[in-house]
């Protein structure tokens, strides 16, 4: 939970390390990836490039979805990082992210009741 003053709370991760609490509504990548997903789902199985809503350290954002569904399960995102934002090595040029399935009998927020 975020503190009343808007600061980020620290939470303990599975390894016992104190880390910033993640809040999806505050994610700086959410607008970019949401826009990329909307493009990708209109043309299944084709890579689409997203130009709008890019944070300054992202040079390119690509997305590919396997169907036209409203939920991004199975969608793949590739974010190409600006040279000064590549972690640990200049050869780390991109982040590959995919939205995995929730598993048997699980539903995402807003997807309805479990069966």
Backbone bond lengths (Angstrom), bond angles and torsions (degrees), N, CA, C in turn:
res aa  C-N    CA-C-N  psi(-1)  N-CA   C-N-CA  omega(-1)  CA-C   N-CA-C  phi
1 X - - - 1.459 - - 1.517 108.31 -
2 X 1.326 116.25 139.32 1.453 121.13 178.06 1.520 109.35 -78.19
3 X 1.312 115.91 141.32 1.457 121.08 179.57 1.526 110.25 -65.15
4 X 1.328 116.71 159.90 1.464 122.33 -177.76 1.528 112.06 -58.30
5 X 1.326 117.31 -30.23 1.468 120.00 -179.40 1.527 112.89 -81.88
6 X 1.332 117.79 2.74 1.464 121.62 177.72 1.514 113.97 90.23
7 X 1.320 117.64 -3.76 1.460 119.98 179.98 1.536 109.67 -72.74
8 X 1.311 115.67 160.92 1.455 121.57 -179.24 1.528 109.59 -85.87
9 X 1.298 116.43 130.99 1.463 121.08 175.31 1.516 110.25 -78.16
10 X 1.298 115.65 154.42 1.455 121.87 172.90 1.526 107.79 -95.97
11 X 1.321 115.73 142.21 1.460 122.05 176.76 1.524 107.97 -131.59
12 X 1.306 116.14 159.73 1.457 120.57 -179.76 1.526 109.53 -92.34
13 X 1.350 116.37 127.29 1.460 119.16 178.43 1.529 110.10 -83.58
14 X 1.327 117.15 -178.82 1.471 122.02 -175.40 1.526 112.36 -61.74
15 X 1.338 117.22 -25.36 1.469 120.89 179.81 1.526 112.04 -89.77
16 X 1.341 117.22 0.02 1.450 120.88 179.59 1.513 114.45 90.51
17 X 1.321 117.73 1.17 1.467 122.66 -179.85 1.530 109.77 -81.51
18 X 1.323 116.89 140.26 1.461 121.41 176.61 1.534 108.56 -82.51
19 X 1.329 116.34 123.90 1.465 122.63 -177.64 1.520 109.54 -132.80
20 X 1.344 116.55 162.36 1.459 120.22 175.54 1.518 109.91 -64.02
21 X 1.311 116.53 138.26 1.454 121.26 177.05 1.530 108.89 -69.14
22 X 1.328 116.91 132.89 1.466 121.36 178.85 1.524 109.88 -85.45
23 X 1.332 115.12 133.06 1.460 120.76 174.83 1.522 107.25 -131.06
24 X 1.328 116.73 112.81 1.464 120.32 -173.10 1.521 113.19 -58.85
25 X 1.334 117.48 -32.15 1.466 118.90 -179.40 1.529 112.54 -70.73
26 X 1.321 117.78 -14.04 1.468 122.36 178.35 1.531 112.29 -103.13
27 X 1.315 117.86 0.73 1.465 121.79 -176.39 1.532 110.46 -64.96
28 X 1.345 118.30 124.10 1.468 120.50 -179.01 1.527 113.29 -68.40
29 X 1.327 117.35 -16.51 1.465 121.10 -179.44 1.519 113.07 -91.61
30 X 1.290 117.79 -13.57 1.472 121.66 -174.31 1.531 113.64 -57.22
31 X 1.351 120.14 -50.41 1.475 118.36 179.72 1.526 112.92 -60.20
32 X 1.325 116.76 -40.30 1.461 121.18 179.89 1.529 110.44 -63.93
33 X 1.333 116.92 -49.17 1.454 119.43 -176.60 1.519 112.55 -72.68
34 X 1.315 118.18 -31.35 1.467 120.62 175.90 1.527 109.80 -64.02
35 X 1.342 116.58 -45.13 1.468 120.59 178.64 1.532 110.77 -64.49
36 X 1.330 117.03 -40.57 1.465 120.58 178.86 1.531 110.52 -64.31
37 X 1.327 117.07 -42.00 1.462 120.74 178.48 1.530 111.20 -62.39
38 X 1.323 117.17 -42.38 1.472 119.94 179.88 1.524 110.85 -60.18
39 X 1.319 118.19 -38.86 1.471 121.26 176.44 1.531 110.52 -67.64
40 X 1.327 116.33 -45.25 1.467 121.13 -174.60 1.521 112.16 -65.55
41 X 1.311 117.44 -37.71 1.470 118.55 -176.74 1.519 112.29 -72.89
42 X 1.325 117.97 -17.38 1.464 120.90 176.13 1.523 112.30 -76.89
43 X 1.326 116.49 -20.25 1.468 121.79 -179.93 1.532 108.79 -134.22
44 X 1.335 117.56 73.39 1.467 120.55 -176.20 1.527 112.76 -53.39
45 X 1.332 114.13 145.17 1.463 124.22 176.38 1.530 113.69 67.69
46 X 1.321 116.98 14.57 1.469 121.32 176.15 1.520 109.18 -124.23
47 X 1.325 116.52 132.18 1.460 121.58 178.88 1.530 109.31 -70.24
48 X 1.318 115.70 132.58 1.460 121.75 179.16 1.525 109.14 -121.12
49 X 1.332 116.45 142.82 1.456 120.56 177.11 1.522 109.78 -101.59
50 X 1.321 115.63 136.04 1.462 122.67 178.66 1.526 107.94 -105.11
51 X 1.340 116.96 124.92 1.464 121.51 -178.69 1.522 112.61 -103.43
52 X 1.310 118.12 -26.19 1.467 121.34 -176.33 1.518 110.71 -88.27
53 X 1.323 116.56 157.96 1.469 123.48 174.24 1.522 113.79 63.64
54 X 1.341 118.46 26.65 1.457 120.22 179.72 1.528 110.05 -83.31
55 X 1.342 117.58 127.21 1.464 119.07 170.82 1.536 108.54 -61.65
56 X 1.314 117.49 155.58 1.468 120.18 -173.98 1.523 113.62 -60.44
57 X 1.321 118.87 -25.10 1.464 120.63 -177.69 1.531 112.95 -91.03
58 X 1.324 118.11 1.91 1.471 122.37 176.03 1.532 108.04 -106.26
59 X 1.326 116.27 119.80 1.467 120.83 179.66 1.518 112.14 -82.21
60 X 1.319 116.35 -39.65 1.460 122.20 -178.17 1.523 109.03 -144.36
61 X 1.311 115.68 147.95 1.464 121.82 173.53 1.520 107.44 -132.04
62 X 1.322 116.26 124.61 1.461 122.34 179.22 1.531 108.74 -119.81
63 X 1.313 115.89 149.44 1.460 120.85 176.86 1.521 109.60 -144.01
64 X 1.338 114.92 147.87 1.466 122.03 176.45 1.524 107.50 -142.12
65 X 1.327 115.81 128.96 1.454 121.58 179.14 1.523 108.63 -119.44
66 X 1.312 116.29 153.97 1.468 119.03 -177.67 1.527 112.99 -91.95
67 X 1.352 117.65 -11.60 1.471 118.72 178.99 1.524 110.22 -151.77
68 X 1.312 116.37 -177.55 1.466 121.69 -177.52 1.524 112.80 -96.07
69 X 1.320 117.77 10.81 1.460 122.37 -177.60 1.524 113.65 -60.38
70 X 1.319 115.41 158.21 1.465 121.84 -177.53 1.522 113.20 -78.06
71 X 1.341 118.30 -15.67 1.458 121.63 179.77 1.526 109.59 -104.68
72 X 1.328 117.60 141.97 1.470 120.12 -171.36 1.522 116.43 -82.90
73 X 1.336 119.17 15.34 1.460 119.98 -178.79 1.521 110.65 -55.47
74 X 1.332 116.41 130.20 1.458 121.63 -179.72 1.515 114.42 85.62
75 X 1.303 118.42 -4.06 1.465 121.15 178.39 1.523 109.59 -75.49
76 X 1.326 115.96 140.90 1.455 123.19 179.35 1.517 108.70 -112.08
77 X 1.337 116.02 134.24 1.459 122.16 176.46 1.520 108.81 -119.61
78 X 1.334 116.71 140.24 1.465 122.46 172.76 1.520 106.43 -125.27
79 X 1.328 116.14 120.38 1.461 121.76 177.71 1.518 108.35 -112.58
80 X 1.335 116.29 118.41 1.460 121.75 179.43 1.525 108.04 -90.17
81 X 1.333 115.02 125.10 1.461 121.83 -174.37 1.528 112.56 -89.16
82 X 1.331 116.33 143.34 1.460 121.39 172.91 1.522 109.02 -62.58
83 X 1.303 117.23 152.13 1.462 122.92 -173.49 1.529 112.68 -53.50
84 X 1.311 118.60 -42.73 1.466 121.73 -176.78 1.528 113.72 -76.55
85 X 1.317 118.38 -1.95 1.464 122.07 -177.97 1.528 113.04 -118.02
86 X 1.317 117.19 18.10 1.460 121.15 -179.68 1.528 109.51 -87.00
87 X 1.326 117.80 119.26 1.467 120.14 -175.14 1.527 113.68 -72.10
88 X 1.300 115.93 134.08 1.464 125.96 171.92 1.520 116.03 67.70
89 X 1.318 119.37 -26.24 1.461 121.08 -177.32 1.534 109.83 -160.96
90 X 1.339 116.81 143.89 1.471 119.27 175.40 1.524 112.89 -63.57
91 X 1.338 116.42 -14.90 1.464 120.55 179.49 1.528 112.35 -80.52
92 X 1.326 117.88 -12.22 1.464 121.67 177.48 1.528 107.99 -84.27
93 X 1.325 116.35 82.86 1.454 121.31 -169.20 1.523 115.10 -91.03
94 X 1.331 118.01 -15.66 1.466 118.74 -174.38 1.521 111.13 -151.11
95 X 1.326 113.79 162.39 1.454 122.06 173.64 1.522 106.68 -115.93
96 X 1.308 116.28 128.05 1.456 122.55 176.26 1.520 107.30 -104.34
97 X 1.316 116.31 127.55 1.464 121.00 -177.44 1.516 108.30 -135.94
98 X 1.315 116.69 136.29 1.456 119.99 174.02 1.521 109.71 -130.18
99 X 1.311 115.50 147.52 1.462 121.39 178.70 1.514 106.91 -91.53
100 X 1.310 115.70 111.60 1.454 121.08 -176.90 1.517 112.67 -81.83
101 X 1.299 114.41 164.00 1.464 120.68 176.36 1.527 109.65 -70.15
102 X 1.311 117.12 156.26 1.455 121.61 179.66 1.524 112.59 -82.79
103 X 1.286 116.92 -16.82 1.461 119.75 -178.53 1.517 111.44 102.26
104 X 1.297 115.98 174.06 1.458 121.83 -175.86 1.529 111.48 -63.75
105 X 1.318 115.37 133.15 1.462 123.64 177.02 1.522 114.27 60.65
106 X 1.309 118.05 27.63 1.468 121.56 176.80 1.511 108.60 -117.52
107 X 1.321 116.04 146.65 1.470 121.01 179.23 1.512 109.38 -131.75
108 X 1.314 115.03 148.97 1.463 121.54 177.54 1.512 110.48 -78.78
109 X 1.314 115.35 160.80 1.466 121.17 175.94 1.526 109.39 -53.04
110 X 1.302 117.30 129.06 1.460 121.26 178.94 1.509 114.56 86.74
111 X 1.319 118.12 1.70 1.457 121.23 -175.54 1.535 112.91 -93.94
112 X 1.295 118.78 0.35 1.458 120.61 179.18 1.509 112.45 104.48
113 X 1.303 115.86 -171.48 1.463 122.49 -176.48 1.528 110.60 -81.74
114 X 1.352 116.14 147.82 1.463 120.51 173.36 1.525 109.24 -67.36
115 X 1.323 115.25 146.93 1.467 119.19 179.82 1.492 111.15 -96.24
